[in-house]
Amino acid sequence: MVARLAALLIAASLVTLPTLVAGDQSAGTRILGEEALRAALSNRTYYGRYEGGIDWIEYYAPDGRSAYWDGCTHDGEWWIVDDLVCFRYRGDANHLDYCWMMYRLDTQYEFLMPSSPAPVRAYTTAVRDGNREHLPLGTDDCVSVDLRPLTSAGQRP
């Protein structure tokens, strides 16, 4: 997953979608507030693409669990803080939280993660109610993922 994220960040810095505005803005309307963000995500499957061309699918369970697919399935969790949608994936070797601004573009959505040197953008190609792809929650089928539990200090035993 780390290698895929690194490739994504490099690809994202090289490609700009024509409908998007440079910097930390979008051509869409920003979704603000916990209630609005939960309503947009909860119990839905998002199909999307990073602006660098990498496809993804993610299901957001109402209880805050998620299943992210980019060729294999990563189990995770999602939550909302300060008008950002945040994600954490159990197998992420860097133990990072990924927080995104979310925008509505007509019937689709854009996610924007401001970062240096360039922001990372993803957009939806479709949104469906429910766990449309039956992505497994609470399991990770990626071969390179370390699934041992973290200690209270955030380290692997």
Contact map, one row per residue, 1 for C-alpha under 8 A:
1111100000000000000000000000000000000000000000000000000000000000000000000000000000000000001110000000000000000000000000000000000000000000000000011000000000000
1111110000000000000000000000000000000000000000000000000000000000000000000000000000000000000111000000000000000000000000000000000000000000000000000000000000000
1111111000000000000000000000000000000000000000000000000000000000000000000000000000000000000000000000000000000000000000000000000000000000000000000000000000000
1111111100000000000000000000000000000000000000000000000000000000000000000000000000000000000000000000000000000000000000000000000000000000000000000000000000000
1111111110000000000000000000000000000000000000000000000000000000000000000000000000000000000000000000000000000000000000000000000000000000000000000000000000000
0111111111000000000000000000000000000000000000000000000000000000000000000000000000000000000000000000000000000000000000000000000000000000000000000000000000000
0011111111100000000000000000000000000000000000000000000000000000000000000000000000000000000000000000000000000000000000000000000000000000000000000000000000000
0001111111110000000000000000000000000000000000000101010000000000000000000000000000000000000000000000000000000000000000000000000000000000000000000000000000000
0000111111111000000000000000000000000000000000000000000000000000000000000000000000000000000000000000000000000000000000010000000000000000000000000000000000000
0000011111111100000000000000000000000000000000000000000000000000000000000000000000000000000000000000000000000000000000000000000000000000000000000000000000000
0000001111111110000000000000000000000000000000000011100000000000000000000000000000000000000000000000000000000000000000000000000000000000000000000000000000000
0000000111111111000000000000000000000000000000000111000000000000000000000000000000000000000000000000000000000000000001111000000000000000000000000000000000000
0000000011111111000000000000000000000000000000000001000000000000000000000000000000000000000000000000000000000000000011110000000000000000000000000000000000000
0000000001111111000000000000000000000000000000000001000000000000000000000000000000000000000000000000000000000000000000000000000000000000000000000000000000000
0000000000111111100000000000000000000000000000000011000000000000000000000000000000000000000000000000000000000000000000000000000000000000000000000000000000000
0000000000011111110100000000000000000000000000000011000000000000000000000000000000000000000000000000000000000000000000000000000000000000000000000000000000000
0000000000000011111100000000000000000000000000000010000000000000000000000000000000000000000000000000000000000000000000000000000000000000000000000000000000000
0000000000000001111110000000000000000000000000000000000000000000000000000000000000000000000000000000000000000000000000000000000000000000000000000000000000000
0000000000000000111110000010000000000000000000000000000000000000000000000000000000000000000000000000000000000000000000000000000000000000000000000000000000000
0000000000000001111111001110000000000000000000000000000000000000000000000000000000000000000000000000000000000000000000000000000000000000000000000000000000000
0000000000000000011111111110000000000000000000000000000000000000000000000000000000000000000000000000000000000000000000000000000000000000000000000000000000000
0000000000000000000111111100000000000000000000000000000000000000000000000000000000000000000000000000000000000000000000000000000000000000000000000000000000000
0000000000000000000011111000000000000000000000000000000000000000000000000000000000000000000000000000000000000000000001100000000000000000000000000000000000000
0000000000000000000011111100000000000000000000000000000000000000000000000000000000000000000000000000000000000001010000100000000000000000000000000000000000000
0000000000000000000111111110000000000000000000000000000000000000000000000000000000000000000000000000000000000000000000000000000000000000000000000000000000000
0000000000000000000111011111110000000000000000000000000000000000000000000000000000000000000000000000001000000100000000000000000000000000000000000000000000000
0000000000000000001110001111100000000000000000000000000000000000000000000000000000000000000000000000000010000000000000000000000000000000000000000000000000000
0000000000000000000000000111110000000000000000000000000000000000000000000000000000000000000000000000001111000100000000000000000000000000000000000000000000000
0000000000000000000000000111111000000000000000000000000000000000000000000000000000000000000000000000001110000000000000000000000000000000000000000000000000000
0000000000000000000000000101111100000000000000000000000000000000000000000000000000000000000000000000111100000000000000000000000000000000000000000000000000000
0000000000000000000000000000111110011000000000000000000000000000000000000000000000100000000000000000111100000000000000000000000000000000000000000000000000000
0000000000000000000000000000011111011000000000000000000000000000000000000000000000100000000000000000000000000000000000000000000000000000000000000000000000000
0000000000000000000000000000001111111000000000000000000000000000000000000000000001100000000000000000000000000000000000000000000000000000000000000000000000000
0000000000000000000000000000000111111100000000000000000000000000000000000000000110100000000000000000000000000000000000000000000000000000000000000000000000000
0000000000000000000000000000000011111110000000000000000000000000000000000000000000000000000000000000000000000000000000000000000000000000000000000000000000000
0000000000000000000000000000001111111111000000000000000000000000000000000000000000000000000000000000000000000000000000000000000000000000000000000000000000000
0000000000000000000000000000001111111111100000000000000000000000000000000000000100101000000000000000010000000000000000000000000000000000000000000000000000000
0000000000000000000000000000000001111111110000000000000000000000000000000000000100000000000000000000000000000000000000000000000000000000000000000000000000000
0000000000000000000000000000000000111111110000000000000000000000000000000000000000000000000000000000000000000000000000000000000000000000000000000000000000000
0000000000000000000000000000000000011111110000000000000000000000000000000000000000000000000000000000000000000000000000000000000000000000000000000000000000000
0000000000000000000000000000000000001111111100000000000000010000000000000000000000000000000000000000000000000000000000000000000000000000000000000000000000000
0000000000000000000000000000000000000111111100000000000000011100000000000000000000000000000000000000000000000000000000000000000000000000000000000000000000000
0000000000000000000000000000000000000000111110000000000000111100000000000000000000000000000000000000000000000000000000000000000011100000000000000000000000000
0000000000000000000000000000000000000000111111000000000000111000000000000000000000000000000000000000000000000000000000000000001111110000000000000000000000000
0000000000000000000000000000000000000000001111100000000011110000000000000000000000000000000000000000000000000000000000000000001111111000000000000000000000000
0000000000000000000000000000000000000000000111110000000011100000000000000000000000000000000000000000000000000000000000000001111100000000000000000000000000000
0000000000000000000000000000000000000000000011111000001111000000000000000000000000000000000000000000000000000000000000000001111000000000000000000000000000000
0000000000000000000000000000000000000000000001111100001110000000000000000000000000000000000000000000000000000000000000000111110000000000000000000000000000000
0000000000000000000000000000000000000000000000111111111100000000000000000000000000000000000000000000000000000000000000000111100000000000000000000000000000000
0000000100010000000000000000000000000000000000011111111100000000000000000000000000000000000000000000000000000000000000011110000000000000000000000000000000000
0000000000110011100000000000000000000000000000001111110000000000000000000000000000000000000000000000000000000000000000011110000000000000000000000000000000000
0000000100111111000000000000000000000000000000001111110000000000000000000000000000000000000000000000000000000000000000000000000000000000000000000000000000000
0000000000100000000000000000000000000000000000001111111000000000000000000000000000000000000000000000000000000000000000000000000000000000000000000000000000000
0000000100000000000000000000000000000000000000001111111100000000000001000000000000000000000000000000000000000000000000000000000000000000000000000000000000000
0000000000000000000000000000000000000000000000111100111110000000000001000000000000000000000000000000000000000000000000000000000000000000000000000000000000000
0000000000000000000000000000000000000000000000111100011111000000000111100000000000000000000000000000000000000000000000000000000000000000000000000000000000000
0000000000000000000000000000000000000000000011110000001111100000000111000000000000000000000000000000000000000000000000000000000000000000000000000000000000000
0000000000000000000000000000000000000000000011100000000111110000011110000000000000000000000000000000000000000000000000000000000000000010000000000000000000000
0000000000000000000000000000000000000000001111000000000011111000011100000000000000000000000000000000000000000000000000000000000001100010000000000000000000000
0000000000000000000000000000000000000000111110000000000001111101111000000000010000000000000000000000000000000000000000000000000000100000000000000000000000000
0000000000000000000000000000000000000000011100000000000000111111110000000000000000000000000000000000000000000000000000000000000000100000000000000000000000000
0000000000000000000000000000000000000000011000000000000000011111100000000000000000000000000000000000000000000000000000000000000000000000000000000000000000000
0000000000000000000000000000000000000000000000000000000000001111100000000000000000000000000000000000000000000000000000000000000000000000000000000000000000000
0000000000000000000000000000000000000000000000000000000000011111110000000000111000000000000000000000000000000000000000000000000000000000000000000000000000000
0000000000000000000000000000000000000000000000000000000000011111111000000011110000000000000000000000000000000000000000000000000000000000110000000000000000000
0000000000000000000000000000000000000000000000000000000001111001111100000011110000000000000000000000000000000000000000000000000000000000100000000000000000000
0000000000000000000000000000000000000000000000000000000001110000111110001111100000000000000000000000000000000000000000000000000000000011110000000000000000000
0000000000000000000000000000000000000000000000000000000111100000011111001111000000000000000000000000000000000000000000000000000000000010000000000000000000000
0000000000000000000000000000000000000000000000000000000111000000001111111100000000000000000000000000000000000000000000000000000000000010000000000000000000000
0000000000000000000000000000000000000000000000000000011110000000000111111000000000000000000000000000000000000000000000000000000000000000000000000000000000000
0000000000000000000000000000000000000000000000000000000100000000000011111000000000000000000000000000000000000000000000000000000000000000000000000000000000000
0000000000000000000000000000000000000000000000000000000000000000000011111100000000000000000000000000000000000000000000000000000000000000000111000000000000000
0000000000000000000000000000000000000000000000000000000000000000001111111110000000000000000000000000000000000000000000000000000000000011001111000000000000000
0000000000000000000000000000000000000000000000000000000000000000001110011111000000000000111000000000000000000000000000000000000000000000001111000000000000000
0000000000000000000000000000000000000000000000000000000000000000111100001111100000000000111000000000000000000000000000000000000000000001111100000000000000000
0000000000000000000000000000000000000000000000000000000000000000111100000111110000000011110000000000000000000000000000000000000000000000110000000000000000000
0000000000000000000000000000000000000000000000000000000000000001111000000011111000000011100000000000000000000000000000000000000000000000000000000000000000000
0000000000000000000000000000000000000000000000000000000000010001110000000001111100001111000000000000000000000000000000000000000000000000000000000000000000000
0000000000000000000000000000000000000000000000000000000000000001000000000000111110001110000000000000000000000000000000000000000000000000000000000000000000000
0000000000000000000000000000000001001100000000000000000000000000000000000000011111111100000000000000000000000000000000000000000000000000000000000000000000000
0000000000000000000000000000000001000000000000000000000000000000000000000000001111111100000000000000000000000000000000000000000000000000000000000000000000000
0000000000000000000000000000000010000000000000000000000000000000000000000000000111110000000000000000000000000000000000000000000000000000000000000000000000000
0000000000000000000000000000001111001000000000000000000000000000000000000000000111111000000000000000100000000000000000000000000000000000000000000000000000000
0000000000000000000000000000000000000000000000000000000000000000000000000000000111111100000000000011110000000000000000000000000000000000000000000000000000000
0000000000000000000000000000000000001000000000000000000000000000000000000000011110111110000000000011110000000000000000000000000000000000000000000000000000000
0000000000000000000000000000000000000000000000000000000000000000000000000000011110011111000000001111000000000000000000000000000000000000000000000000000000000
0000000000000000000000000000000000000000000000000000000000000000000000000001111000001111100000001110000000000000000000000000000000000000000000000000000000000
0000000000000000000000000000000000000000000000000000000000000000000000000001110000000111110100111100000000000000000000000000000000000000000000000000000000000
0000000000000000000000000000000000000000000000000000000000000000000000000111100000000011111100101000000000000000000000000000000000000000000000000000000000000
0000000000000000000000000000000000000000000000000000000000000000000000000111000000000001111100100000000000000000000000000000000000000000000000000010000000000
1000000000000000000000000000000000000000000000000000000000000000000000000110000000000000111110100000000000000000000000000000000000000000000100001110000000000
1100000000000000000000000000000000000000000000000000000000000000000000000000000000000001111111110000000000000000000000000000000000000000000000001100000000000
1100000000000000000000000000000000000000000000000000000000000000000000000000000000000000001111100000000000000000000000000000000000000000000000001100000000000
0100000000000000000000000000000000000000000000000000000000000000000000000000000000000000000111110000000000000000000000000000000000000000000000000000000000000
0000000000000000000000000000000000000000000000000000000000000000000000000000000000000001111111111000000000000000000000000000000000000000000000000000000001000
0000000000000000000000000000000000000000000000000000000000000000000000000000000000000001000101111100000000000000000000000000000000000000000000000000000000000
0000000000000000000000000000000000000000000000000000000000000000000000000000000000000111100000111110000000000000000000000000000000000000000000000000000000000
0000000000000000000000000000000000000000000000000000000000000000000000000000000000000111000000011111000000000000100000000000000000000000000000000000000000000
0000000000000000000000000000000000000000000000000000000000000000000000000000000000011110000000001111100000000000100000000000000000000000000000000000000000000
0000000000000000000000000000000000000000000000000000000000000000000000000000000000011100000000000111110000000011110000000000000000000000000000000000000000000
0000000000000000000000000000011000000000000000000000000000000000000000000000000000111000000000000011111000000011100000000000000000000000000000000000000000000
0000000000000000000000000000011000001000000000000000000000000000000000000000000000011000000000000001111100001111000000000000000000000000000000000000000000000
0000000000000000000000000101111000000000000000000000000000000000000000000000000000000000000000000000111110001110000000000000000000000000000000000000000000000
0000000000000000000000000001111000000000000000000000000000000000000000000000000000000000000000000000011111111100000000000000000000000000000000000000000000000
0000000000000000000000000011100000000000000000000000000000000000000000000000000000000000000000000000001111111100000000000000000000000000000000000000000000000
0000000000000000000000000001000000000000000000000000000000000000000000000000000000000000000000000000000111111000000000000000000000000000000000000000000000000
0000000000000000000000000000000000000000000000000000000000000000000000000000000000000000000000000000000111111000000000000000000000000000000000000000000000000
0000000000000000000000000000000000000000000000000000000000000000000000000000000000000000000000000000000111111100000000000011111000000000000000000000000000000
0000000000000000000000000000000000000000000000000000000000000000000000000000000000000000000000000000011111111110000000000011000000000000000000000000000000000
0000000000000000000000000101000000000000000000000000000000000000000000000000000000000000000000000000011110011111000000001111000000000000000000000000000000000
0000000000000000000000000000000000000000000000000000000000000000000000000000000000000000000000000001111000001111100000001110000000000000000000000000000000000
0000000000000000000000010000000000000000000000000000000000000000000000000000000000000000000000000001110000000111110000111100000000000000000000000000000000000
0000000000000000000000000000000000000000000000000000000000000000000000000000000000000000000000000111100000000011111000111000000000000000000000000000000000000
0000000000000000000000010000000000000000000000000000000000000000000000000000000000000000000000000001000000000001111101110000000000000000000000000000000000000
0000000000000000000000000000000000000000000000000000000000000000000000000000000000000000000000000000000000000000111111110000000000000000000000000000000000000
0000000000000000000000000000000000000000000000000000000000000000000000000000000000000000000000000000000000000000011111100000000000000000000000000000000000000
0000000000001000000000000000000000000000000000000000000000000000000000000000000000000000000000000000000000000000001111100000000000000000000000000000000000000
0000000000011000000000100000000000000000000000000000000000000000000000000000000000000000000000000000000000000000011111110000000000000000000000000000000000000
0000000000011000000000110000000000000000000000000000000000000000000000000000000000000000000000000000000000000001111111111000000000000000000000000000000000000
0000000010011000000000000000000000000000000000000110000000000000000000000000000000000000000000000000000000000001111001111100000000000000000000000000000000000
0000000000010000000000000000000000000000000000000110000000000000000000000000000000000000000000000000000000000111100000111110000000000000000000000000000000000
0000000000000000000000000000000000000000000000011110000000000000000000000000000000000000000000000000000000000111000000011111000000000000000000000000000000000
0000000000000000000000000000000000000000000000011110000000000000000000000000000000000000000000000000000000011110000000001111100000000000000000000000000000000
0000000000000000000000000000000000000000000001111000000000000000000000000000000000000000000000000000000000011100000000000111111000000000000000000000000000000
0000000000000000000000000000000000000000000001111000000000000000000000000000000000000000000000000000000000010000000000000011111000000000000000000000000000000
0000000000000000000000000000000000000000000001110000000000000000000000000000000000000000000000000000000000010000000000000001111100000000000000000000000000000
0000000000000000000000000000000000000000000111100000000000000000000000000000000000000000000000000000000000010000000000000001111110000000000000000000000000000
0000000000000000000000000000000000000000000111000000000000000000000000000000000000000000000000000000000000000000000000000000011111010000000000000000000000000
0000000000000000000000000000000000000000001110000000000000000000000000000000000000000000000000000000000000000000000000000000001111110000000000000000000000000
0000000000000000000000000000000000000000001110000000000000100000000000000000000000000000000000000000000000000000000000000000000111110000000000000000000000000
0000000000000000000000000000000000000000001110000000000000111000000000000000000000000000000000000000000000000000000000000000000011111110000000000000000000000
0000000000000000000000000000000000000000000110000000000000000000000000000000000000000000000000000000000000000000000000000000000111111110000000000000000000000
0000000000000000000000000000000000000000000010000000000000000000000000000000000000000000000000000000000000000000000000000000000000111110000000000000000000000
0000000000000000000000000000000000000000000000000000000000000000000000000000000000000000000000000000000000000000000000000000000000111111000000000000000000000
0000000000000000000000000000000000000000000000000000000001100000001110001000000000000000000000000000000000000000000000000000000000111111100000000000000000000
0000000000000000000000000000000000000000000000000000000000000000001000001010000000000000000000000000000000000000000000000000000000000111111000000000000000000
0000000000000000000000000000000000000000000000000000000000000000111000000011000000000000000000000000000000000000000000000000000000000011111000000000000000000
0000000000000000000000000000000000000000000000000000000000000000101000000011000000000000000000000000000000000000000000000000000000000001111100000000000000000
0000000000000000000000000000000000000000000000000000000000000000000000001110000000000000000000000000000000000000000000000000000000000001111110000000000000000
0000000000000000000000000000000000000000000000000000000000000000000000011110000000000000001000000000000000000000000000000000000000000000011111001010000000000
0000000000000000000000000000000000000000000000000000000000000000000000011100000000000000000000000000000000000000000000000000000000000000001111101000000000000
0000000000000000000000000000000000000000000000000000000000000000000000011100000000000000000000000000000000000000000000000000000000000000000111111000000000000
0000000000000000000000000000000000000000000000000000000000000000000000000000000000000000000000000000000000000000000000000000000000000000000011111000000000000
1000000000000000000000000000000000000000000000000000000000000000000000000000000000000000000000000000000000000000000000000000000000000000000001111100000000000
1000000000000000000000000000000000000000000000000000000000000000000000000000000000000000001110000000000000000000000000000000000000000000000111111110000000000
0000000000000000000000000000000000000000000000000000000000000000000000000000000000000000001110000000000000000000000000000000000000000000000000011111000000000
0000000000000000000000000000000000000000000000000000000000000000000000000000000000000000011000000000000000000000000000000000000000000000000100001111100000000
0000000000000000000000000000000000000000000000000000000000000000000000000000000000000000000000000000000000000000000000000000000000000000000000000111110000011
0000000000000000000000000000000000000000000000000000000000000000000000000000000000000000000000000000000000000000000000000000000000000000000000000011111000011
0000000000000000000000000000000000000000000000000000000000000000000000000000000000000000000000000000000000000000000000000000000000000000000000000001111111111
0000000000000000000000000000000000000000000000000000000000000000000000000000000000000000000000000000000000000000000000000000000000000000000000000000111111111
0000000000000000000000000000000000000000000000000000000000000000000000000000000000000000000000000000000000000000000000000000000000000000000000000000011111100
0000000000000000000000000000000000000000000000000000000000000000000000000000000000000000000000000000000000000000000000000000000000000000000000000000011111100
0000000000000000000000000000000000000000000000000000000000000000000000000000000000000000000000100000000000000000000000000000000000000000000000000000011111110
0000000000000000000000000000000000000000000000000000000000000000000000000000000000000000000000000000000000000000000000000000000000000000000000000000011111111
0000000000000000000000000000000000000000000000000000000000000000000000000000000000000000000000000000000000000000000000000000000000000000000000000001111001111
0000000000000000000000000000000000000000000000000000000000000000000000000000000000000000000000000000000000000000000000000000000000000000000000000001111000111
